[in-house]
Amino acid sequence: MTVHRRNVLKGAAALPLSAVLADASITAAVAAGLDTVSIKTGSGRSVSAALALPAAQKAPALVLVHEWWGLNDQIKAVAADYARAGYIALAIDLYGGKVGKTPGEAQALMRAMMKDPKAGFETCGAWIDWLNAHPRSTGKVGTVGWCFGGAWSLNASIARPVDATVIYYGHVLRSPDQLKKLKGPVMGHFAKRDRFIDAKMVASFEKTMAAAGKKDSLQVFWYDADHAFANPSGGRFDEAAAKLAWSRTADFFAKTLK
């Protein structure tokens, strides 16, 4: 590690996550500090993820699922922040190493992946199994994701029972039978100005959760913001909303995973 990068990382450790993510060079330096891990799924596919470990020898674990861009430096930096907070943080990759640089590229990657959603469920399930068996895991596992990843945070919790699920403005229309598979509580963060993940969709999700017998396990929060409000590198970032959602998420995981 160069002296420059060491100094950057030292400075980043004292910064709030929003400040780290607002500076591409700092984000890249933090992301480069994560380890890449790979496993085989039940069907024999090789999948990879970025792993950040906490100081504690035993800790609860989190699965982080990327936005439609793919597993980029931003999500890796978020994983590093969760590790500093005391979690085994695993940022999984649902795009096979590909990352979109433009909205068109991201949309193409998302569409290609969604042609075989069973593979996504298998990938999520395999990583949850891996975390449950990790020698430093306490056996508590949660999921969190943003946008595309918000939908897959929920899917991961359907694929395997976990102790907590957090959804940031992700597609949440599921059947009662799917939602009956959820084990732990669910927290959702949604934006009032989001034109796709809107009040109608979330209301339907709440009704379906109730039909699945999960009404009391769901918390929904609304923010006077737009889609992707928690992403400091995007044009829709809302600092106040992001900070509040992050605080609620941190408290939620502290109660459900520790």
N, C-alpha and C positions, 0 to 999 in steps of 0.2 A: 504494500500500500504506500503510495506517495505521501510526502509530507503535506502537500496541498489537500489531497483527499482526506487525510486524517484530520486536518484542521476544519475542513468543511463538515465532516461528520460530527466533530466535537461541537461545532457551532449549531448544527441542526438539532442536536439532542436538547438544546435549550430553547428551541423554537416551538411554538404551537403548530399542530399539524397543518392548519390553513396556510401558515407562512411557508412551511416546507413545500407544500403542493403548489404554491403560487410562483415558485422559482424553479424553472426546469432543470437548472444545473444542480441545485441542491437535491431535488427529487431524484435525479439520475444517480447521484452519489449515494444516497440512502438506498435506492433500489439495488444498486450493485453489491450491497453488503449482504443480500439474502442468498441463501443456498438454493440451488435447483435440485429437486428430488424427482425421481421417476418410479413408477410402479406399473405392473401389468393388471389390466382389468380381467374380469372373469372370462371374457371372450377372447382374451389374448392381446388386446390393444395396449400399446405403450402410451401412458399419459404422464404429463409432468406438471409440476407446481413450484411455486417459490415459497420457501420456508424461512420464518423468522422465529427464533427461540428466545424466551425470556431469561432473566437471571435465575429465577427459581428452578430448582431441580425437578419439582413436580408442579404442574399447572394445568388449568382447563385449556381447552383448545377451541379455535375458531376456524371455520371455513369461510374464506372471502371469495366472492364471485364478481368478476369484472363487469364493467359496462360493455356496451356493444362494440367498443373499440378493440377489446381483447385484453390480454394480460400485459398491461403497459407499466411504465415506471410509477405512475400515480398509484395504482392499486398495490404495487409492491411496497411503496412508501407508507401506505395506510397499514399494511401488514406489519411493517417495522414499528409503527406507532403502537399497534396493539401488543406487540411483543414487549415494548417498554412498559406497557400497562400491566404486564404479568400474564399474558396469554401465549400459548403456542399458536402462532398465526400462520395459516396455510392459504396462500392465494392460488387457487386452482386455475387451470387453463382449459377452457372449453373449445378453443380454436386451433389446437395443435401447433402452437407457437406463432401463429400469424397475428399481426396487429394492424388494424386499419389506421391510416393516416388522414383520411378524408371521410366525411359522412357517407359518401358513396361506397367506399371500400368497407367501412364498418357494416353498412347495411348488407352488402354482399356476403360478408363473413357470417353475419347473423343468419341470413336466409339459408346459406349452405349448411350451417350447423343444424338448423331447425328441420332440415329434410330428414334427419335421423334423430329425433329427440330421445329415443331409447338409449342411444349411445351417451347422451348427456346425463340421463338418469344413472346409467351404469358408472360413468366417471365420478359423479357426485357420491354415489354409494360406496365406490371403492375407496375414495379418499376419506370418507367418514370412518369406514372400517379401519383404514390405516391409522388414523388419529386415535381411535379407540384402543388400538394395540400399541401405540407409541410408548416406549419405556418411560417417558417423562410426563405422560398424560395422567390426569386424575380420573379420567373416564367421563368427564363432563365435556360435551361438545355443543357448540352453537354455530349458527350460520348467519352471514350478513352479506347483502349484495345491493347493487345500485343499478336502476333502470333494467336493462336486460338481466343483469346479475341479481336484481331484486326478485324477478320472476324465478330465477334459478336458485336463489336462496330458499324460496318456498319449495321448489321442486326437490332440492337436496333433502329437505326435512321430510318430504313425502317418500323419497327413495329409501331413507333410513331414519329411524327414530332418533331425534336429537333433543337436547334439553332446552333450547331456545332458538327462535328464528327472528331475524330482523329484515324487513323489506323496505328499501328506499325506492319509492315510486316505480314499482315493478308491476307487470301484468299479473293480476291475481284471480282471474276467473278459473275456477276449478270445480270439479264435481264433489258432492258430499262424500262419496266413497273415497276419493283421493284425500280429502281433508280429514277423514276419520283416522288416517294413518299418522297424523301428527301426534307427537308425544308431549312436547313442552309448549309453553306459551309463545305467542306470536306478537310482535310489535311492528306496526306499519307507519311509515312516514310518507305523507302525500302532500301535493302542492295544489292550492286552490286554482292556480292559473294553468295547470297542466291540461292540455286539450285532449289527451289520449287516456292517460291513467286518471280518469275523472271521477266525480262524485257518484255517478251512476254505476260505474264499474266497482268502486269500493263498497257502495251500498249493497250490491249484489254479492260481493265477497262476504260481507258481514252476515247477510241472510244465510248464505251457504254454510258458513262456519257454525251458525246457530243450528241449522238443520243437521249438521254433522256432530252436534253435541259439544261444540267447542266455543260457544258464545263467551263464556267467562274467561277463556284463555287468550282472548284477542284484545289488544289495545291499538287504537287508531288515532293518529295525530295529524292535524291539518295545519299547513303553514301558508301564510300570505306570500306565496312565491311561485316560481315556475318550475317546470320539470328540470331535473339536474341541479337543483339549488345547492346541493352539498358539494359540488365539484368546483374547487377554487380556480382550476385552470380553464373553466368554461365561461361563456358570456352570460349565463343565467345564475351565476353564483350569488347567493344571498347570505352574507356573513352571519346575520342575526339568526336566521332560520337554521343554518347549518350548525351553528354553535349550540342551539337549543336541542336540535335533533341528536347531535353527538352526545350531549349531556344525558339525555333521556336513554340513549342506547347504552352508554357506559353504566348507568345505574341499573338498567335492565339486566345486562350481563353480570354485573356484580352480584345481583340477587339470585339469578337463576343458575349460574355456573360455579360460584364459589361456595 
